[in-house]
Amino acid sequence: MAKVCSVLILLAVAVVGKALTPSTFLTTVDQQRLRSVFEKASPYPDLQSAHYSILGIKLLGGTLPNAQDTCKFLQAKVDAGNIPSVYYASGAAKALGGCKFDVPNAQKLLGDAIAAKSSVQDIAFSFFALKNLGLSVDEKAVSASLLEALKTDDSPLSHGYAFMAASEMKGDTSKFFDNIEDVVAQADEVDDKYVQFEGGLFVTALVVDNAYKLAGKEKKAPTIAEDKVAKLANYFLSRKHVHQLKAAYQFVSAIKTLTDNKFHIPVAVSLASSVAVSQSLPVVQVRVTNLLGGDLGSMTVTADNARHLADDAVVLSKKQFTASSKEKGLYELNLMEAKPARGFYRLTVSATPKKADSRLIGTTGAEFVCSKHVTSNIELITGVLCVQTFVRLTNVKTKQEIIFVSEADSTLSNKFDLDVGASAKDFGYQSGKYSLELIVGDAIIENPFSWTLADAELTFPEGGPEKTDSLSQYSKRPEIKHMFRVPEKRPPAPVSMTFTALALLPLLILLLLWLKIGVNVSNFPLSVSAIGFHVCLTAIFGLYYCYWTQLNMFQTLRYLGMLAIPTFLFGNRLLSSIASKRKSA
């Protein structure tokens, strides 16, 4: 009997529970990936792609496409009668720099669109297109038209475009600023940790980005609760793997705004150390940054407490982290100095700037789950029930494998029992060396792993059939060929002839009766329709005979379809002529 389990290992999940402090940020790898998304959009399929690609590259400091070639593309693709087309092309041309761009009759097209009857998007696009092209724009008319259009469509998307336009106006925009609170109230909250607008990432980022830009113009903090800002930041970071150009650009723009504004800057507290904590790796490291991974200055980082998940025992309280000398924003704490028992601990962390900064939000309540790393009796203690725990045995020689499921008992310990003798058939009676491997994975485990425990020599009882290649489940099987059912044998010829005679007997009787009672053959109409109908009818009876003797059903139906058309036409004409004669008589 063999028993297979695993070792106690740290299964850490950064930020659990209802903590609102962002647990991640837009790393340099994330920024490189997004920059690659923008750069690889060329050659551009349309003006919208070119617009958001070029603006995204400029935001992230990437390499802009060749200005001359791109400018030619924009000039060739722009539709002088379409407002979004002019907006996308003019915006891309301005971002490129040095691109002389001209749209015939743009002043009239865009000026006429700045009216209350137009949509909010068209008004905003016309406003920016006029500015991009260096044309005159009546900002009072833009403001009045936007406010009137918002009465018809007050969706978050429309308000986002209105905020975008208002943030670039020089006049009074207080009415737009006052709408920020009402618009943010329309956002949906998810799992007490995320806030988003209907419409997804683009709409949410558009509203938040331009609400803060408008607030910067008004020099007043937007009426958005700090916990809601933290939840918005959590939502953005949960979508950082976006690949759609439009949403990706607006996402990056919103993140940049949330890292550099005068009112609210979310703080990201992320776990930076190895997931394992042991005597050899005793230090827990956390990184305190803004949403772009930027330094927030000198901070006082404190472990408010560390509680054992099993019994809620506190092993440390109000313990300060020390600033790392290797990297700014990195803080360390030797968790092993508290001499924790093995198991899982919830670590609550707070970060306070040494130089007061009222803009920073989410500086308290960051939570991490940590555990002590111990190897003891080859036993896996996860603290939680793993639903994906398997043991794989692979024959070293033949590479054939068999997988068993490890079941958890009432103490949440996963154990696997193998009765070698009883399982001989499962192994195909193939004795030899087997590699023993533990596979552990679950939705709550940050790093699922596969661990080769040992090589085991298994010997099975003799006399059982060995699983040869021909019996292997992976071996080639004989080709399956479809066979139609063999037709039933026809009856003997005498039986068929007798049946034929009996079938024709009524016809013979009919002819005899006609001779006896007298048939007026001269009354038969000698017309094309009469002759054609009877010839076709006779052909149908002949077809039935052929079906009985040599044709199959599909052939018969094909010929019957061909005969049915003239039979119907001749028959209809014949009946019509007979009816006409009766009326005239």
C-alpha positions as CSV (number, residue, x, y, z in Angstrom):
1,M,0.0,0.0,0.0
2,A,1.4,3.4,-1.0
3,K,0.3,6.7,0.5
4,V,0.9,9.9,-1.5
5,C,0.5,13.5,-0.3
6,S,2.5,16.7,-0.7
7,V,4.4,19.3,1.4
8,L,3.2,22.3,3.3
9,I,3.7,25.3,1.0
10,L,2.6,28.9,1.0
11,L,-0.5,29.5,-1.1
12,A,-0.7,33.3,-1.0
13,V,-3.4,35.4,-2.4
14,A,-2.6,39.1,-2.6
15,V,-5.3,41.2,-1.0
16,V,-8.3,39.1,0.1
17,G,-11.6,39.9,1.6
18,K,-13.2,43.3,1.1
19,A,-9.9,45.4,1.2
20,L,-10.3,48.3,-1.2
21,T,-6.6,49.2,-1.5
22,P,-5.4,48.3,-5.1
23,S,-3.2,45.2,-4.9
24,T,-1.5,45.6,-8.2
25,F,-0.4,48.4,-10.6
26,L,0.5,48.9,-14.2
27,T,3.9,47.4,-14.3
28,T,6.6,48.1,-16.9
29,V,5.8,44.8,-18.5
30,D,2.1,45.8,-18.7
31,Q,3.0,49.2,-20.2
32,Q,5.3,47.5,-22.8
33,R,2.5,45.1,-23.7
34,L,0.0,47.9,-24.2
35,R,2.6,49.9,-26.2
36,S,3.0,46.9,-28.4
37,V,-0.8,46.7,-28.9
38,F,-0.8,50.3,-30.2
39,E,2.3,49.9,-32.3
40,K,1.2,46.6,-33.9
41,A,-2.1,48.2,-35.1
42,S,-0.2,49.5,-38.2
43,P,-1.0,49.2,-41.1
44,Y,-4.2,50.7,-40.0
45,P,-7.5,49.3,-41.3
46,D,-9.5,52.5,-40.6
47,L,-9.2,56.0,-39.2
48,Q,-10.5,55.1,-35.8
49,S,-7.7,52.6,-35.3
50,A,-5.1,55.1,-36.5
51,H,-6.5,57.7,-34.1
52,Y,-6.4,55.6,-31.0
53,S,-3.2,53.8,-31.9
54,I,-1.2,57.1,-32.4
55,L,-2.6,58.7,-29.3
56,G,-1.9,55.6,-27.3
57,I,1.7,55.4,-28.5
58,K,2.2,59.1,-27.6
59,L,0.8,58.5,-24.1
60,L,3.2,55.6,-23.4
61,G,6.2,57.2,-25.1
62,G,6.4,54.6,-28.0
63,T,7.7,55.0,-31.5
64,L,5.3,56.9,-33.7
65,P,4.7,55.6,-37.3
66,N,6.3,57.4,-40.2
67,A,4.6,60.8,-40.3
68,Q,4.7,61.3,-44.0
69,D,3.2,57.9,-44.9
70,T,0.6,58.1,-42.2
71,C,-0.3,61.6,-43.1
72,K,-1.0,60.4,-46.7
73,F,-3.1,57.6,-45.3
74,L,-5.2,60.0,-43.2
75,Q,-5.7,62.4,-46.1
76,A,-6.8,59.6,-48.4
77,K,-9.2,57.9,-45.9
78,V,-10.9,61.0,-44.5
79,D,-14.6,61.4,-45.5
80,A,-15.2,65.2,-45.7
81,G,-18.9,64.7,-45.0
82,N,-18.6,62.5,-41.9
83,I,-18.0,64.2,-38.6
84,P,-16.3,61.2,-36.7
85,S,-14.1,60.6,-39.8
86,V,-12.9,64.2,-39.7
87,Y,-12.4,64.0,-35.9
88,Y,-10.3,60.8,-36.0
89,A,-8.2,62.0,-38.9
90,S,-7.6,65.5,-37.6
91,G,-6.7,64.2,-34.1
92,A,-4.3,61.6,-35.4
93,A,-2.7,64.3,-37.7
94,K,-2.2,66.7,-34.8
95,A,-0.7,64.0,-32.6
96,L,1.8,63.0,-35.3
97,G,3.0,66.6,-35.7
98,G,4.2,68.1,-39.0
99,C,1.2,66.6,-40.8
100,K,-0.4,69.2,-43.1
101,F,-4.0,68.2,-43.1
102,D,-6.9,69.7,-45.0
103,V,-10.6,69.0,-45.2
104,P,-12.7,70.9,-47.7
105,N,-15.7,72.7,-46.3
106,A,-14.8,71.6,-42.8
107,Q,-15.8,74.9,-41.2
108,K,-19.4,74.6,-42.5
109,L,-19.8,70.9,-41.8
110,L,-18.5,71.1,-38.2
111,G,-20.0,74.4,-37.5
112,D,-23.5,73.3,-38.5
113,A,-23.1,70.2,-36.3
114,I,-22.8,72.4,-33.2
115,A,-26.5,72.6,-32.5
116,A,-28.9,71.3,-30.0
117,K,-30.4,68.8,-32.5
118,S,-27.1,67.0,-32.8
119,S,-25.9,64.2,-30.6
120,V,-23.5,64.9,-27.7
121,Q,-20.8,62.9,-29.5
122,D,-21.1,64.8,-32.8
123,I,-21.0,68.2,-30.9
124,A,-17.8,67.1,-29.0
125,F,-16.2,65.6,-32.1
126,S,-16.9,68.8,-34.1
127,F,-15.5,71.0,-31.3
128,F,-12.2,69.0,-31.2
129,A,-12.0,68.7,-35.0
130,L,-12.3,72.5,-35.4
131,K,-9.5,73.0,-32.8
132,N,-7.3,70.3,-34.4
133,L,-7.7,71.9,-37.9
134,G,-7.0,75.4,-36.5
135,L,-10.5,76.7,-37.4
136,S,-12.6,79.1,-35.5
137,V,-15.0,77.7,-32.9
138,D,-17.8,79.3,-30.9
139,E,-17.3,77.9,-27.5
140,K,-20.5,79.5,-26.1
141,A,-22.5,77.7,-28.8
142,V,-20.7,74.5,-28.0
143,S,-21.5,74.8,-24.3
144,A,-25.2,75.6,-24.9
145,S,-25.6,72.8,-27.5
146,L,-24.0,70.3,-25.2
147,L,-26.2,71.2,-22.3
148,E,-29.3,71.0,-24.5
149,A,-28.3,67.7,-26.1
150,L,-27.7,66.2,-22.6
151,K,-31.4,66.8,-21.8
152,T,-32.2,64.3,-24.5
153,D,-29.4,61.8,-23.8
154,D,-28.0,61.9,-20.3
155,S,-26.1,58.5,-20.5
156,P,-22.7,58.2,-18.9
157,L,-21.2,57.9,-22.4
158,S,-22.7,61.3,-23.4
159,H,-21.6,62.9,-20.2
160,G,-18.1,61.5,-20.7
161,Y,-17.8,63.3,-24.1
162,A,-19.3,66.4,-22.6
163,F,-16.7,66.4,-19.8
164,M,-14.0,65.9,-22.4
165,A,-15.1,69.0,-24.4
166,A,-15.8,71.1,-21.3
167,S,-12.3,70.4,-19.9
168,E,-10.9,72.1,-23.0
169,M,-13.2,75.2,-23.0
170,K,-12.1,78.6,-21.7
171,G,-15.5,79.8,-20.6
172,D,-17.8,78.9,-17.7
173,T,-18.1,75.1,-17.4
174,S,-19.5,74.9,-13.8
175,K,-22.8,73.3,-15.0
176,F,-20.8,70.4,-16.5
177,F,-18.8,70.1,-13.3
178,D,-21.9,70.0,-11.2
179,N,-23.1,66.9,-13.2
180,I,-20.1,64.8,-12.1
181,E,-21.8,63.7,-8.8
182,D,-25.0,62.6,-10.6
183,V,-23.2,60.7,-13.3
184,V,-20.9,58.8,-10.9
185,A,-24.0,57.9,-8.9
186,Q,-25.2,55.9,-12.0
187,A,-22.1,53.5,-11.7
188,D,-22.7,49.9,-10.7
189,E,-20.9,48.3,-7.7
190,V,-19.6,44.8,-8.0
191,D,-18.6,42.5,-5.1
192,D,-18.1,45.6,-2.9
193,K,-14.7,46.0,-4.6
194,Y,-15.3,47.3,-8.1
195,V,-17.3,50.2,-9.6
196,Q,-18.0,50.4,-13.3
197,F,-20.5,52.0,-15.7
198,E,-22.8,50.2,-18.1
199,G,-20.8,50.0,-21.3
200,G,-17.7,48.6,-19.8
201,L,-14.1,49.8,-19.7
202,F,-14.2,52.5,-22.4
203,V,-17.2,54.3,-20.9
204,T,-15.9,54.0,-17.3
205,A,-12.5,55.3,-18.3
206,L,-13.9,58.1,-20.4
207,V,-16.1,59.4,-17.6
208,V,-13.4,59.2,-14.8
209,D,-10.6,60.5,-17.0
210,N,-12.4,63.6,-18.2
211,A,-14.2,64.2,-14.9
212,Y,-10.8,64.7,-13.2
213,K,-9.5,66.8,-16.1
214,L,-12.6,69.0,-15.8
215,A,-12.1,69.2,-12.1
216,G,-8.5,70.3,-12.7
217,K,-9.8,73.1,-14.9
218,E,-12.4,74.2,-12.3
219,K,-9.8,73.8,-9.6
220,K,-12.2,72.0,-7.4
221,A,-12.2,68.4,-6.3
222,P,-14.8,66.2,-8.0
223,T,-17.6,65.0,-5.8
224,I,-16.5,61.4,-5.8
225,A,-16.2,59.4,-2.5
226,E,-12.7,58.1,-1.8
227,D,-13.9,54.5,-1.5
228,K,-15.6,54.8,-4.9
229,V,-12.3,56.1,-6.4
230,A,-10.5,53.1,-4.9
231,K,-13.1,50.8,-6.4
232,L,-12.8,52.5,-9.8
233,A,-9.0,51.9,-9.6
234,N,-9.6,48.3,-8.8
235,Y,-11.9,47.9,-11.8
236,F,-9.4,49.5,-14.1
237,L,-6.5,47.3,-12.9
238,S,-8.7,44.2,-13.3
239,R,-9.0,45.1,-17.0
240,K,-5.3,45.9,-17.7
241,H,-4.9,43.1,-20.2
242,V,-7.3,44.9,-22.7
243,H,-6.3,44.6,-26.4
244,Q,-9.1,46.7,-28.1
245,L,-7.4,49.9,-29.2
246,K,-10.2,52.3,-28.3
247,A,-10.6,50.9,-24.8
248,A,-6.9,50.5,-24.3
249,Y,-6.2,54.1,-25.1
250,Q,-8.9,55.4,-22.7
251,F,-7.7,53.0,-20.0
252,V,-4.1,54.3,-20.2
253,S,-5.3,57.9,-20.2
254,A,-7.5,57.3,-17.1
255,I,-4.7,55.5,-15.2
256,K,-2.3,58.4,-16.0
257,T,-4.9,60.9,-14.7
258,L,-5.4,58.9,-11.5
259,T,-1.6,59.1,-10.9
260,D,-1.2,62.8,-11.6
261,N,-4.1,65.1,-10.4
262,K,-4.6,67.5,-7.6
263,F,-7.4,65.7,-5.8
264,H,-7.2,61.9,-5.6
265,I,-4.3,59.5,-6.1
266,P,-5.0,55.8,-5.3
267,V,-2.2,54.0,-3.5
268,A,-1.3,50.5,-4.7
269,V,0.1,48.2,-2.0
270,S,1.3,44.9,-3.6
271,L,3.1,41.9,-2.4
272,A,6.7,41.9,-3.8
273,S,8.3,39.0,-2.0
274,S,8.3,35.3,-2.7
275,V,5.1,33.5,-1.8
276,A,7.0,31.3,0.6
277,V,7.9,32.4,4.1
278,S,10.3,30.2,6.0
279,Q,13.6,30.3,8.0
280,S,15.5,30.6,4.8
281,L,13.1,33.2,3.4
282,P,11.8,35.1,6.4
283,V,11.1,38.5,4.9
284,V,7.8,39.7,3.6
285,Q,8.2,42.6,1.1
286,V,5.5,45.0,0.0
287,R,5.7,47.6,-2.7
288,V,3.9,51.0,-2.2
289,T,3.4,52.9,-5.4
290,N,0.9,54.8,-7.5
291,L,-1.1,53.0,-10.2
292,L,1.8,53.3,-12.7
293,G,4.3,51.9,-10.2
294,G,5.7,55.4,-9.5
295,D,7.3,56.4,-6.3
296,L,5.1,58.2,-3.7
297,G,7.9,59.4,-1.6
298,S,9.0,58.3,1.8
299,M,6.3,56.3,3.6
300,T,5.8,54.8,7.0
301,V,4.5,51.2,6.3
302,T,3.1,49.3,9.3
303,A,1.8,45.8,9.8
304,D,-1.3,46.6,11.8
305,N,-1.6,42.9,12.7
306,A,-1.1,39.4,11.6
307,R,-3.8,36.9,12.5
308,H,-3.8,33.1,12.3
309,L,-6.6,32.1,10.0
310,A,-7.4,28.9,12.0
311,D,-7.9,30.4,15.5
312,D,-7.7,34.2,14.8
313,A,-4.7,34.4,17.2
314,V,-2.6,37.6,16.7
315,V,1.1,37.0,16.3
316,L,2.2,40.6,15.8
317,S,0.7,44.1,16.1
318,K,1.8,47.5,15.0
319,K,5.1,46.3,13.6
320,Q,6.8,48.7,11.2
321,F,8.4,47.7,7.9
322,T,11.8,49.0,7.0
323,A,12.5,50.7,3.8
324,S,14.6,48.7,1.4
325,S,18.0,50.1,0.4
326,K,17.7,48.4,-3.0
327,E,14.6,50.0,-4.4
328,K,12.4,53.0,-3.7
329,G,8.9,52.1,-2.6
330,L,9.9,48.7,-1.4
331,Y,9.4,47.8,2.3
332,E,10.4,44.7,4.3
333,L,9.3,42.9,7.4
334,N,10.9,39.8,9.0
335,L,7.8,37.8,9.8
336,M,9.7,34.9,11.3
337,E,10.8,37.1,14.2
338,A,7.3,36.7,15.6
339,K,7.9,32.9,15.7
340,P,4.6,32.0,14.0
341,A,3.2,28.5,14.1
342,R,2.8,26.8,10.7
343,G,-0.4,27.8,8.9
344,F,-1.9,30.8,7.2
345,Y,-2.0,34.4,8.4
346,R,-3.9,37.4,7.3
347,L,-1.5,40.4,7.3
348,T,-3.1,43.9,7.4
349,V,-0.9,46.7,6.2
350,S,-1.1,50.5,6.3
351,A,1.0,53.1,4.6
352,T,1.3,56.7,5.7
353,P,3.3,59.4,3.9
354,K,6.0,61.0,6.0
355,K,5.2,64.3,4.3
356,A,1.4,64.8,4.5
357,D,-0.4,64.4,1.2
358,S,-4.2,64.6,1.3
359,R,-4.5,63.3,-2.2
360,L,-3.4,59.8,-1.3
361,I,-6.3,57.4,-0.8
362,G,-6.4,53.7,0.1
363,T,-3.5,53.9,2.5
364,T,-5.1,51.6,5.2
365,G,-6.5,48.2,5.3
366,A,-4.4,46.4,2.6
367,E,-4.6,42.7,3.3
368,F,-2.4,39.7,2.4
369,V,-2.5,36.0,3.2
370,C,0.9,34.6,4.2
371,S,2.0,31.2,5.5
372,K,5.0,29.6,7.2
373,H,6.8,27.1,4.9
374,V,7.6,23.8,6.6
375,T,8.3,20.3,5.3
376,S,6.9,17.7,7.7
377,N,6.0,14.0,7.1
378,I,5.4,14.7,3.4
379,E,1.9,16.1,4.1
380,L,0.1,18.9,2.3
381,I,-1.7,21.3,4.6
382,T,-3.4,24.0,2.5
383,G,-5.7,25.6,5.1
384,V,-8.4,25.5,2.4
385,L,-9.9,22.6,0.4
386,C,-8.3,22.2,-3.0
387,V,-10.6,20.7,-5.5
388,Q,-8.0,19.9,-8.1
389,T,-5.4,17.6,-6.5
390,F,-4.1,14.6,-8.5
391,V,-1.4,12.0,-8.4
392,R,0.1,11.0,-11.7
393,L,2.2,7.8,-12.2
394,T,4.2,7.6,-15.4
395,N,6.0,4.5,-16.6
396,V,9.6,5.7,-17.1
397,K,10.2,3.2,-20.0
398,T,6.9,3.3,-22.0
399,K,5.8,6.8,-20.9
400,Q,2.3,5.5,-20.4
401,E,0.6,7.3,-17.5
402,I,-2.3,6.9,-15.1
403,I,-3.9,9.6,-13.0
404,F,-5.6,9.2,-9.6
405,V,-7.7,11.8,-7.8
406,S,-6.6,12.7,-4.2
407,E,-9.6,13.0,-1.9
408,A,-9.8,15.3,1.2
409,D,-10.9,13.9,4.5
410,S,-12.8,15.7,7.3
411,T,-9.6,17.4,8.5
412,L,-9.0,18.9,5.0
413,S,-6.0,16.7,4.5
414,N,-5.6,15.2,1.1
415,K,-4.6,11.5,1.1
416,F,-4.1,9.1,-1.7
417,D,-4.1,5.3,-1.1
418,L,-2.9,2.9,-3.8
419,D,-3.5,-0.8,-3.6
420,V,-0.8,-2.1,-6.0
421,G,-2.3,-5.6,-6.4
422,A,-5.8,-4.5,-6.9
423,S,-4.8,-1.8,-9.4
424,A,-2.7,-4.2,-11.6
425,K,-5.3,-4.1,-14.4
426,D,-5.3,-0.3,-14.5
427,F,-1.5,-0.4,-15.1
428,G,-1.8,-3.1,-17.7
429,Y,0.2,-5.4,-15.5
430,Q,3.3,-3.5,-16.6
431,S,5.9,-3.8,-13.8
432,G,8.8,-1.4,-13.7
433,K,9.9,2.1,-12.5
434,Y,7.2,4.8,-12.3
435,S,7.6,8.5,-11.8
436,L,5.3,9.7,-8.9
437,E,4.1,13.3,-9.5
438,L,1.7,15.5,-7.4
439,I,-0.4,18.1,-9.2
440,V,-2.2,20.7,-7.2
441,G,-4.3,23.5,-8.6
442,D,-7.4,25.6,-7.6
443,A,-9.1,28.9,-8.4
444,I,-7.8,30.3,-5.1
445,I,-4.2,29.3,-5.6
446,E,-2.0,31.9,-7.1
447,N,0.7,29.5,-8.3
448,P,-0.6,26.0,-9.1
449,F,2.2,23.5,-9.2
450,S,3.4,20.1,-10.3
451,W,5.9,18.3,-8.1
452,T,7.7,15.1,-8.8
453,L,7.9,13.3,-5.5
454,A,9.8,10.1,-6.2
455,D,10.5,7.2,-8.6
456,A,8.7,4.0,-7.4
457,E,9.4,0.5,-8.5
458,L,6.1,-1.3,-8.9
459,T,5.8,-5.1,-9.4
460,F,2.5,-6.5,-10.4
461,P,1.3,-10.2,-10.2
462,E,2.3,-12.4,-13.1
463,G,-0.2,-14.1,-15.4
464,G,-2.3,-11.0,-16.2
465,P,-2.4,-9.7,-19.8
466,E,0.1,-7.0,-20.4
467,K,-1.1,-3.9,-22.1
468,T,0.6,-4.1,-25.5
469,D,0.5,-1.4,-28.1
470,S,-2.4,-3.1,-29.8
471,L,-4.4,-2.8,-26.5
472,S,-3.3,0.6,-25.6
473,Q,-5.9,3.4,-25.6
474,Y,-3.6,5.5,-27.7
475,S,-2.8,2.9,-30.3
476,K,-4.2,3.0,-33.8
477,R,-7.5,1.3,-34.2
478,P,-8.8,-0.6,-37.3
479,E,-10.5,1.6,-39.9
480,I,-14.3,1.7,-39.5
481,K,-16.0,1.2,-42.9
482,H,-19.7,1.8,-43.2
483,M,-21.7,-1.0,-44.7
484,F,-25.3,-0.7,-46.1
485,R,-27.8,-3.3,-45.1
486,V,-27.8,-6.3,-47.5
487,P,-31.0,-6.2,-49.6
488,E,-33.5,-9.0,-48.8
489,K,-33.7,-11.8,-51.3
490,R,-36.5,-11.6,-54.0
491,P,-39.1,-14.3,-53.9
492,P,-38.9,-17.3,-56.3
493,A,-39.9,-16.6,-59.9
494,P,-43.1,-18.9,-59.7
495,V,-44.4,-16.9,-56.7
496,S,-43.7,-13.6,-58.5
497,M,-45.5,-14.7,-61.7
498,T,-48.5,-15.9,-59.7
499,F,-48.7,-12.6,-57.9
500,T,-48.4,-10.7,-61.2
501,A,-51.2,-12.8,-62.8
502,L,-53.5,-12.1,-59.8
503,A,-52.7,-8.3,-60.0
504,L,-53.5,-8.3,-63.7
505,L,-56.7,-10.4,-63.4
506,P,-59.0,-7.4,-62.5
507,L,-57.9,-5.7,-65.7
508,L,-58.8,-8.8,-67.7
509,I,-62.2,-8.9,-66.0
510,L,-62.7,-5.2,-66.8
511,L,-62.1,-5.8,-70.5
512,L,-64.5,-8.8,-70.6
513,L,-67.2,-6.8,-68.9
514,W,-66.7,-4.0,-71.4
515,L,-67.2,-6.4,-74.3
516,K,-70.3,-7.8,-72.7
517,I,-72.1,-4.5,-71.9
518,G,-70.7,-2.8,-75.0
519,V,-68.3,0.0,-75.1
520,N,-68.6,3.0,-77.3
521,V,-65.0,3.3,-78.4
522,S,-65.9,5.8,-81.1
523,N,-66.8,8.3,-78.3
524,F,-63.1,8.4,-77.2
525,P,-61.9,12.0,-78.0
526,L,-59.1,12.0,-80.5
527,S,-57.2,15.0,-79.2
528,V,-53.6,15.7,-78.2
529,S,-54.7,16.1,-74.5
530,A,-56.6,12.9,-74.4
531,I,-53.9,10.8,-76.1
532,G,-51.2,12.5,-74.1
533,F,-52.9,11.9,-70.8
534,H,-53.5,8.2,-71.4
535,V,-50.0,7.6,-72.7
536,C,-48.5,9.3,-69.6
537,L,-50.9,7.3,-67.3
538,T,-49.8,4.1,-69.0
539,A,-46.1,5.1,-68.6
540,I,-46.7,5.6,-64.9
541,F,-48.1,2.1,-64.6
542,G,-45.1,0.8,-66.5
543,L,-42.8,2.7,-64.2
544,Y,-44.4,0.9,-61.2
545,Y,-43.6,-2.3,-62.9
546,C,-40.0,-1.3,-63.4
547,Y,-39.8,-0.3,-59.8
548,W,-41.0,-3.7,-58.8
549,T,-38.5,-5.5,-61.1
550,Q,-35.3,-3.5,-61.3
551,L,-35.4,0.2,-60.2
552,N,-34.7,1.5,-56.7
553,M,-36.9,4.0,-54.9
554,F,-34.7,7.1,-55.7
555,Q,-34.6,6.2,-59.5
556,T,-38.4,5.7,-59.5
557,L,-39.1,9.0,-57.8
558,R,-36.9,10.8,-60.3
559,Y,-38.7,9.3,-63.3
560,L,-42.1,9.8,-61.7
561,G,-41.4,13.5,-61.2
562,M,-40.6,13.7,-64.9
563,L,-43.9,12.0,-65.9
564,A,-46.0,13.9,-63.4
565,I,-45.7,17.3,-65.1
566,P,-47.1,16.3,-68.6
567,T,-49.7,14.0,-67.0
568,F,-51.0,16.9,-65.0
569,L,-51.1,19.3,-67.9
570,F,-52.7,16.8,-70.3
571,G,-55.2,15.7,-67.7
572,N,-56.2,19.2,-66.8
573,R,-56.7,20.1,-70.5
574,L,-58.7,16.9,-71.1
575,L,-61.1,17.5,-68.2
576,S,-61.6,21.1,-69.2
577,S,-62.6,20.0,-72.8
578,I,-65.0,17.4,-71.5
579,A,-66.7,19.9,-69.2
580,S,-67.0,22.4,-72.0
581,K,-68.7,19.8,-74.2
582,R,-71.2,18.9,-71.5
583,K,-72.2,22.5,-71.0
584,S,-72.7,23.0,-74.8
585,A,-74.8,19.8,-75.0
